[in-house]
Each structure stands twice: as structure tokens, then as C-alpha cells.
């Protein structure tokens, strides 16, 4: 299917209470924009990420975090650039790919 959004919001309305069950809500809709404060954000997970072992991924994330913090302690520009790249990759894994005009056709 073409033009699938990478992120949507379930619009639950502004009347949902903290202890409400989602199953009890009615007339829930969705939108690519957040409408109400209590809207639930859903980010489409890339297919390759669905098949990863979550425990292994968490271990790798901690290792990358340690590496990134270590690299940021240096003054070498290439290592600082690598630390920023690692942070960008971590952000992508956690939040998905945000489509922008610059990367839309990539």
C-alpha cells in the first residue's frame, strides 16, 4: 500500500479519564495529527525491527549509549561525528522514520 503514515494518533477525545479502559471508549478515530491532549500516538515499526530480539536490542542500546558517552569525551571531530550518528540511529530505532521533503523520495 502506498503513502502509509509512519505515525498516527488515536483520537480518544478530551473526555477520557486516566482510569478509563480503551475498550470502553466509543467513536475513537485516528488522524496523522494530534488533536486532543490525551490522543494516543502510534508509530509504525519498520518490518526489520519487528523481527529483532528485544533483549538483544536493549543490550545493544546500552552498549551504544556507553560508546556514545565515551566518544563525546574526546576532542577528535571524527569521533564526535560518530557519536552524533549513533544518537541519530538510536532516535530512529526508538521513534521511527519521520518523512520530510528532503528524504521523501529516498
PyMOL commands that set and color helices and strands:
alter all, ss='L'
color gray80, all
select helices_A, chain A and resi 22-24+47-50+54-72+77-95
alter helices_A, ss='H'
color red, helices_A
select strands_A, chain A and resi 7-11+29-31+40-43
alter strands_A, ss='S'
color yellow, strands_A
deselect
rebuild
show_as cartoon
